[in-house]
Amino acid sequence: MVTYQKAWFFAVDDSKSRHKFLNGKKFINAAYHCPVCTGSTSLDVSNMKDGDFAGFALLQKNYGLVGVRVEGNNKTIVMINATGGKPVEAQTIPLNQKTVFFKAECDFTDKKDVANFFYSLDGKTWTPIGTQLKMAYTLPHFMGYRFTLFNYATKNVGGSADFDFFHITDTISKKN
């Protein structure tokens, strides 16, 4: 297991307003492992502001992500899938607590190249969210897919996303 973890939270601030995920500049990412792997993180949304969007992604031109979007006083877990080249909001779920856990499981066996996203409210029980990401390798992001923590503002700057850990393992819970 590869672990990026400290005794303190890793905070990603949103120092500039953005309107699209791929325009964001506040990314922390790491390479995946083959033939299967899982990336996971914990997100504390307490310091996120109206218009902020933070979470966990597989970064490439045709990305997939699961995150928390803040609109006014409402927080929503959102899964976006850009398999077809354009982002599609696949599923949303209201969030009524300050901490949420995300993971993505990647399966590269037999050229499947797929990923499934999950969320958890307690870090133990995982619920699938959204649709399966078909990972296609494109030249705009020539390095391939990367696990990515992100945070960006769509309205006003000043919020932050607190990630407690960033784990990568060479296992998945089941075949995708």
C-alpha positions as CSV (number, residue, x, y, z in Angstrom):
1,M,0.0,0.0,0.0
2,V,1.2,3.5,-0.8
3,T,0.0,6.0,1.8
4,Y,0.1,9.8,1.7
5,Q,-0.8,10.7,5.3
6,K,0.4,13.1,8.0
7,A,-0.6,13.8,11.5
8,W,-2.4,16.9,10.1
9,F,-5.0,17.4,7.5
10,F,-3.9,18.2,4.0
11,A,-5.9,21.3,3.1
12,V,-6.4,22.3,-0.5
13,D,-7.6,26.0,-0.8
14,D,-9.4,27.5,-3.7
15,S,-7.4,30.6,-4.3
16,K,-8.9,31.2,-7.7
17,S,-12.4,30.7,-9.1
18,R,-12.8,28.0,-11.8
19,H,-15.9,26.7,-13.6
20,K,-14.7,23.3,-14.9
21,F,-12.9,20.4,-13.3
22,L,-10.1,20.3,-16.0
23,N,-9.5,24.1,-15.5
24,G,-8.7,23.5,-11.8
25,K,-5.1,24.1,-10.6
26,K,-5.3,22.6,-7.1
27,F,-4.7,19.0,-7.7
28,I,-2.7,16.4,-5.8
29,N,-2.2,13.2,-7.8
30,A,-0.4,9.9,-7.8
31,A,0.0,7.0,-10.3
32,Y,-2.0,3.9,-10.1
33,H,-0.8,0.3,-9.9
34,C,-1.6,-2.5,-12.4
35,P,-3.4,-4.8,-13.0
36,V,-5.9,-3.7,-10.3
37,C,-5.8,-0.9,-7.7
38,T,-7.9,1.1,-5.3
39,G,-7.4,4.7,-4.3
40,S,-9.2,6.2,-1.3
41,T,-9.4,9.3,0.8
42,S,-11.3,11.1,3.5
43,L,-12.8,14.6,3.0
44,D,-13.8,17.0,5.8
45,V,-16.2,19.6,4.2
46,S,-16.4,21.9,7.2
47,N,-14.4,24.7,5.6
48,M,-15.9,24.5,2.1
49,K,-17.9,27.6,1.0
50,D,-20.8,28.2,-1.3
51,G,-19.8,27.2,-4.9
52,D,-16.9,25.0,-3.8
53,F,-16.4,21.5,-5.3
54,A,-13.9,19.1,-3.9
55,G,-13.3,15.3,-4.0
56,F,-11.5,12.4,-5.6
57,A,-10.9,11.8,-9.3
58,L,-9.3,9.7,-11.9
59,L,-7.7,12.5,-13.9
60,Q,-7.5,12.3,-17.7
61,K,-9.3,14.1,-20.5
62,N,-12.2,11.6,-20.1
63,Y,-12.1,11.7,-16.3
64,G,-14.4,10.4,-13.6
65,L,-14.9,11.9,-10.2
66,V,-16.8,11.7,-7.0
67,G,-16.9,14.8,-4.8
68,V,-18.9,17.2,-2.7
69,R,-20.5,20.3,-4.2
70,V,-21.7,23.1,-2.0
71,E,-24.7,25.2,-3.1
72,G,-25.8,27.7,-0.5
73,N,-26.2,25.7,2.7
74,N,-26.6,22.4,0.9
75,K,-23.9,19.8,0.4
76,T,-24.3,17.1,-2.2
77,I,-22.2,14.1,-3.1
78,V,-21.8,14.1,-6.9
79,M,-20.4,11.5,-9.4
80,I,-19.4,12.9,-12.8
81,N,-18.4,10.6,-15.7
82,A,-16.7,12.0,-18.8
83,T,-16.2,8.7,-20.6
84,G,-17.7,10.1,-23.8
85,G,-15.6,13.2,-23.8
86,K,-18.1,15.4,-22.1
87,P,-18.9,15.4,-18.3
88,V,-22.2,13.8,-17.4
89,E,-23.6,14.1,-13.8
90,A,-24.4,10.5,-13.2
91,Q,-25.7,10.7,-9.6
92,T,-26.2,13.1,-6.7
93,I,-26.9,12.3,-3.0
94,P,-27.5,14.8,-0.2
95,L,-24.7,15.0,2.4
96,N,-25.7,15.8,6.0
97,Q,-22.4,15.4,7.8
98,K,-19.0,16.9,7.8
99,T,-16.9,13.9,6.8
100,V,-17.3,11.6,3.8
101,F,-15.0,8.9,2.4
102,F,-14.4,8.3,-1.3
103,K,-12.7,5.5,-3.3
104,A,-12.2,4.4,-6.9
105,E,-11.4,0.9,-7.9
106,C,-9.5,0.4,-11.2
107,D,-9.4,-2.9,-13.2
108,F,-6.8,-3.1,-16.1
109,T,-6.9,-6.9,-16.4
110,D,-7.5,-8.2,-19.9
111,K,-7.7,-4.6,-21.3
112,K,-10.9,-3.9,-19.3
113,D,-9.6,-0.4,-18.3
114,V,-12.6,0.4,-16.1
115,A,-13.1,2.2,-12.8
116,N,-16.0,2.2,-10.3
117,F,-16.5,4.9,-7.7
118,F,-17.8,4.6,-4.2
119,Y,-18.6,6.7,-1.1
120,S,-18.9,5.9,2.6
121,L,-20.3,7.8,5.5
122,D,-18.3,5.9,8.1
123,G,-15.2,4.7,6.2
124,K,-16.3,1.0,6.5
125,T,-19.5,0.5,4.5
126,W,-19.0,1.4,0.8
127,T,-21.8,2.3,-1.6
128,P,-21.4,2.4,-5.4
129,I,-22.1,5.8,-7.0
130,G,-22.7,6.8,-10.6
131,T,-21.7,4.9,-13.7
132,Q,-18.6,2.9,-14.6
133,L,-15.8,4.9,-16.1
134,K,-14.3,3.4,-19.3
135,M,-10.7,4.7,-19.2
136,A,-9.4,5.8,-22.6
137,Y,-5.9,7.2,-23.0
138,T,-5.8,10.5,-24.9
139,L,-3.0,12.8,-25.8
140,P,-4.1,16.0,-23.9
141,H,-3.2,14.1,-20.7
142,F,-0.5,11.8,-22.1
143,M,0.6,10.4,-18.7
144,G,-2.4,8.2,-18.3
145,Y,-5.0,8.2,-15.6
146,R,-3.9,9.4,-12.1
147,F,-5.7,9.3,-8.7
148,T,-6.4,13.0,-7.9
149,L,-7.5,15.0,-4.9
150,F,-9.1,18.3,-6.0
151,N,-10.8,21.4,-4.8
152,Y,-12.0,24.4,-6.8
153,A,-14.3,27.4,-6.3
154,T,-17.0,28.2,-8.9
155,K,-18.2,31.4,-7.1
156,N,-16.1,33.0,-4.4
157,V,-12.7,32.0,-3.2
158,G,-11.8,31.4,0.4
159,G,-12.9,27.8,1.2
160,S,-10.8,24.8,1.7
161,A,-11.1,21.0,1.5
162,D,-9.4,19.0,4.2
163,F,-8.2,15.5,3.1
164,D,-7.1,13.3,6.0
165,F,-5.4,10.6,4.0
166,F,-4.7,9.4,0.5
167,H,-4.2,5.6,0.2
168,I,-3.4,3.5,-2.9
169,T,-3.5,-0.3,-2.7
170,D,-3.0,-3.0,-5.4
171,T,-6.4,-4.7,-4.7
172,I,-10.0,-4.2,-5.5
173,S,-13.0,-5.5,-3.6
174,K,-14.3,-7.5,-6.5
175,K,-13.9,-7.9,-10.2
176,N,-15.5,-4.9,-12.0
